[in-house]
Amino acid sequence: MKKQLVKAMQRNQLVDIMYMAKDKSITKRRIKVIAMTGDTLAAYCFVRQAKRTFKIDNVLAVMPVIYGERVVI
């Protein structure tokens, strides 16, 4: 998980994450990773439209956002 987040930060790429909050609720967030320190990451969250800090251990899944997918008919 951490490796994927580091790669997204290096490539300046948006990612969708599934995240477990403190109250154990699970949310989907679209983020842009700004920095990673220890067990946390700082990111811009497009859902909240603000900078947020996430615990890496609470990130359940990471998927890169891919634009321009082609459809073959």
ABEGO torsion letter per residue (X at the ends): XAAAAAAAAAAGBBBBBBBBBAAGBBBBBBBBBABBBEABBBBBBAAAGBBBBBBAAABABBBBBBBGBBBBX
